[in-house]
């Protein structure tokens, strides 16, 4: 994973409703339409805002990796398997101890 991801999750205020939502944006602040639409679906289906934000962070990480590798819309099973290996080997921070790998 790059030190500075290409995509990240941020909150945005809907101009018409004033509602706060999470969106996925690139480094230049451009919204990723498909990723943001999925976060909208999560919110509309009653998921917690914290759940939507955490899922959004994971999607942003995947999109960032894809940006270095291939177009996310052309991912094959091999790409998904490679991403899974990367996630398993990447240390995960814990609140009460040292970072550990998932795999």
Residue frames as qw, qx, qy, qz and C-alpha x, y, z in Angstrom:
[[0.000, 0.890, 0.456, 0.000, 0.00, 0.00, 0.00],
 [0.360, 0.560, -0.065, 0.743, 1.27, 3.49, -0.71],
 [0.282, -0.223, -0.531, 0.768, 1.97, 5.74, 2.27],
 [0.270, 0.322, 0.147, -0.895, -0.44, 8.33, 0.89],
 [0.443, 0.350, 0.824, 0.049, -3.50, 6.59, -0.57],
 [0.048, 0.172, 0.513, 0.839, -4.99, 7.70, -3.82],
 [0.433, -0.523, -0.468, -0.565, -8.49, 7.47, -2.35],
 [0.108, -0.011, -0.710, 0.696, -9.85, 8.26, 1.09],
 [0.225, -0.655, -0.709, -0.136, -13.15, 8.61, 2.90],
 [0.078, 0.033, -0.249, 0.965, -14.42, 11.97, 4.02],
 [0.127, 0.611, 0.718, -0.307, -17.72, 13.35, 5.18],
 [0.047, 0.179, 0.370, 0.911, -19.76, 15.69, 3.03],
 [0.260, 0.417, 0.535, -0.688, -22.90, 17.69, 3.62],
 [0.285, 0.491, 0.734, 0.373, -25.69, 17.23, 1.08],
 [0.076, 0.052, 0.067, 0.993, -26.48, 20.70, -0.30],
 [0.416, -0.362, -0.440, -0.709, -30.24, 20.17, -0.46],
 [0.720, -0.487, -0.473, -0.144, -30.95, 18.15, 2.69],
 [0.196, -0.788, 0.415, -0.410, -28.08, 19.23, 4.94],
 [0.957, -0.264, 0.094, -0.070, -27.51, 15.55, 5.77],
 [0.131, -0.719, 0.673, 0.112, -23.97, 14.40, 6.49],
 [0.977, 0.197, 0.048, -0.072, -22.80, 11.44, 4.38],
 [0.536, -0.509, 0.548, 0.392, -19.52, 9.69, 3.78],
 [0.699, 0.697, -0.068, -0.145, -17.98, 9.87, 0.31],
 [0.801, -0.171, 0.322, 0.475, -14.89, 8.40, -1.31],
 [0.284, 0.946, -0.078, -0.138, -12.63, 10.99, -2.92],
 [0.829, 0.281, -0.079, 0.478, -9.31, 11.02, -4.73],
 [0.542, -0.262, -0.153, 0.784, -6.32, 13.21, -3.83],
 [0.085, 0.181, 0.230, 0.952, -7.79, 16.09, -5.82],
 [0.288, 0.200, 0.496, -0.795, -11.13, 15.91, -3.99],
 [0.530, 0.103, -0.489, -0.685, -13.03, 14.35, -6.89],
 [0.713, -0.120, 0.499, -0.477, -15.71, 11.95, -5.74],
 [0.025, 0.134, -0.953, -0.272, -15.51, 8.30, -6.81],
 [0.584, -0.068, -0.171, -0.791, -19.09, 7.77, -8.09],
 [0.752, -0.087, -0.623, -0.196, -19.40, 3.99, -7.71],
 [0.441, -0.030, -0.704, 0.556, -17.73, 3.82, -4.28],
 [0.162, -0.023, 0.311, -0.936, -19.78, 6.73, -2.99],
 [0.652, -0.109, -0.353, -0.662, -22.99, 5.22, -4.37],
 [0.665, -0.118, -0.732, 0.097, -22.25, 2.06, -2.39],
 [0.198, -0.061, -0.580, 0.788, -21.77, 4.08, 0.80],
 [0.416, -0.066, -0.033, -0.906, -25.09, 5.81, 0.04],
 [0.709, -0.129, -0.604, -0.340, -26.72, 2.38, -0.27],
 [0.481, -0.097, -0.740, 0.461, -25.31, 1.36, 3.12],
 [0.067, 0.041, 0.363, -0.928, -26.72, 4.50, 4.72],
 [0.549, -0.043, -0.256, -0.794, -30.09, 4.14, 3.00],
 [0.717, -0.123, -0.665, -0.169, -30.36, 0.52, 4.16],
 [0.653, -0.708, -0.076, -0.260, -29.99, 1.55, 7.80],
 [0.805, 0.020, -0.318, 0.500, -26.34, 0.77, 8.44],
 [0.455, -0.777, -0.130, 0.415, -24.60, 2.75, 11.14],
 [0.305, 0.937, -0.170, 0.024, -22.64, 5.80, 9.92],
 [0.363, -0.685, 0.627, 0.074, -19.55, 4.30, 11.59],
 [0.762, 0.095, 0.629, 0.121, -20.05, 1.08, 9.64],
 [0.588, 0.782, 0.190, 0.085, -20.38, 3.02, 6.38],
 [0.013, 0.925, -0.380, -0.019, -17.20, 4.97, 7.19],
 [0.546, -0.457, 0.695, 0.101, -15.21, 1.83, 8.04],
 [0.751, 0.353, 0.540, 0.139, -16.40, -0.03, 4.93],
 [0.398, 0.917, 0.015, 0.020, -15.59, 3.10, 2.94],
 [0.242, -0.797, 0.540, 0.121, -12.03, 3.10, 4.28],
 [0.668, -0.120, 0.715, 0.166, -11.61, -0.48, 3.13],
 [0.636, 0.659, 0.387, 0.109, -13.01, 0.30, -0.32],
 [0.135, 0.967, -0.207, -0.061, -10.73, 3.36, -0.54],
 [0.459, -0.568, 0.658, 0.185, -7.73, 1.14, 0.24],
 [0.697, 0.227, 0.656, 0.182, -8.73, -1.30, -2.48],
 [0.465, 0.860, 0.203, 0.049, -9.30, 1.50, -5.00],
 [0.120, -0.898, 0.396, 0.151, -5.91, 2.98, -4.11],
 [0.574, -0.283, 0.731, 0.238, -4.22, -0.35, -4.74],
 [0.643, 0.527, 0.543, 0.122, -6.14, -0.77, -7.99],
 [0.239, 0.960, -0.035, -0.143, -5.03, 2.69, -9.13],
 [0.202, -0.716, 0.630, 0.225, -1.43, 1.43, -9.04],
 [0.477, -0.112, 0.864, 0.117, -2.23, -1.92, -10.63],
 [0.084, 0.285, 0.794, 0.530, -5.20, -1.80, -13.02],
 [0.383, -0.255, -0.146, -0.876, -8.60, -0.26, -13.58],
 [0.341, -0.071, 0.765, -0.542, -10.84, -1.46, -10.73],
 [0.743, 0.297, 0.110, -0.589, -13.60, -2.29, -13.24],
 [0.724, 0.433, -0.508, -0.172, -11.37, -4.88, -14.95],
 [0.328, -0.495, 0.751, -0.289, -10.32, -6.79, -11.81],
 [0.719, 0.100, -0.643, -0.242, -10.09, -10.54, -12.31],
 [0.880, -0.443, -0.152, -0.076, -10.20, -13.34, -9.77],
 [0.771, 0.109, -0.231, 0.584, -6.39, -13.28, -9.76],
 [0.079, 0.551, -0.149, 0.817, -6.41, -9.59, -8.80],
 [0.650, -0.587, -0.034, -0.480, -8.83, -10.27, -5.95],
 [0.933, -0.212, -0.206, 0.204, -6.66, -13.17, -4.73],
 [0.547, 0.300, -0.224, 0.749, -3.58, -10.92, -4.78],
 [0.232, -0.613, 0.077, -0.751, -5.44, -8.17, -2.89],
 [0.838, -0.480, -0.144, -0.214, -6.51, -10.74, -0.29],
 [0.841, -0.021, -0.242, 0.484, -2.86, -11.78, 0.20],
 [0.251, 0.469, -0.165, 0.831, -1.82, -8.15, 0.60],
 [0.513, -0.615, -0.012, -0.599, -4.53, -7.50, 3.20],
 [0.922, -0.334, -0.197, 0.023, -3.58, -10.67, 5.10],
 [0.759, 0.069, -0.192, 0.619, 0.11, -9.69, 5.18],
 [0.083, 0.617, -0.066, 0.780, -0.44, -6.03, 6.12],
 [0.273, -0.174, -0.712, 0.623, -0.16, -5.36, 9.87],
 [0.289, -0.700, -0.467, -0.457, -3.40, -4.18, 11.45],
 [0.040, 0.384, -0.447, 0.807, -3.20, -1.62, 14.25],
 [0.499, -0.497, -0.709, 0.032, -4.80, -2.53, 17.55],
 [0.246, -0.820, 0.003, -0.517, -5.98, -0.24, 20.32],
 [0.691, -0.654, 0.252, -0.177, -4.45, -2.37, 23.07],
 [0.792, -0.297, 0.453, 0.283, -1.21, -3.78, 21.72],
 [0.169, -0.443, 0.583, 0.660, 1.19, -4.07, 18.82],
 [0.636, 0.424, -0.237, -0.599, -0.01, -4.36, 15.23],
 [0.563, -0.099, 0.820, 0.037, -0.65, -7.91, 14.02],
 [0.224, 0.160, -0.685, -0.675, -1.25, -9.46, 10.61],
 [0.737, 0.041, 0.126, -0.662, -4.65, -10.89, 9.72],
 [0.847, 0.268, -0.404, -0.218, -3.33, -14.07, 8.12]]
